[in-house]
Amino acid sequence: MSVQSIRPFEPVVKDAAANFHGMQVVYLCWDKHLMFYAPVAKMLPPTLTFQQLIDTELTQTYSRHPDFAHIDWTAVQWSKDGEPFTPALDTSLRENGITHKSAIHFTTPGLNGLNGTGF
């Protein structure tokens, strides 16, 4: 059954960056560690440095996993929105090109979940 609108449809985007009062949503995902089965959404200030992202947000989110204590942060492989990415640790998320709804994935070579199972 077709529907005919009586007035023009103007969609309202409720999760637009302007609605977050200067903050931005960033999705974080530790690949090959499905104990955390989906990316985690965090509301972060764009002025947060990438090192602070690691020290606070990633640590708070993933430190319960036994592999976390063994991460060699110098060997971590990063991707941003599906593309390989090398973050500048001492610069802000904004300066690293991380914007509202960016997806940051990281892979830890040699650490592939509980006993190598991906969990």
C-alpha positions, -999 to +999 in steps of 0.1 A: +000+000+000+015+034-010+014+064+013+011+100+003+023+127+025+002+158+031+033+179+036+070+176+027+089+151+049+119+167+068+138+141+087+152+151+121+187+136+129+186+131+167+222+120+170+238+149+150+270+163+165+253+195+173+231+177+198+260+166+220+270+200+235+307+199+223+312+162+229+313+135+203+304+098+201+334+076+193+331+038+188+360+017+202+366-020+193+394-044+203+395-068+174+399-106+181+386-101+217+350-111+215+346-112+253+335-076+243+312-087+214+305-052+200+321-018+197+317+004+227+303+038+222+319+066+243+310+102+245+343+121+245+356+156+242+374+162+209+402+178+230+411+145+246+446+133+236+450+099+220+472+089+250+444+099+274+420+078+253+443+048+259+450+056+296+414+063+306+388+051+281+404+019+268+417+010+302+383+014+319+366-005+291+389-034+284+412-039+315+390-068+328+403-090+299+434-111+309+452-101+277+450-063+285+479-063+309+501-079+281+494-053+254+526-038+238+511-004+229+540+003+206+530-027+184+492-021+184+477-017+149+450+009+146+423+016+121+399+046+119+367+042+100+380+011+083+413+025+072+448+019+087+457+047+110+488+058+130+477+081+159+498+109+173+496+101+210+502+136+223+476+153+201+438+156+204+412+133+189+402+163+166+438+167+155+440+129+148+410+133+125+386+115+149+352+130+145+316+124+157+308+087+152+343+077+142+351+040+147+385+032+162+396-005+160+428-018+174+445-051+170+471-065+194+496-087+175+502-119+194+472-115+216+442-131+201+418-135+230+416-161+257+440-189+248+440-176+212+403-183+208+392-148+199+373-143+231 
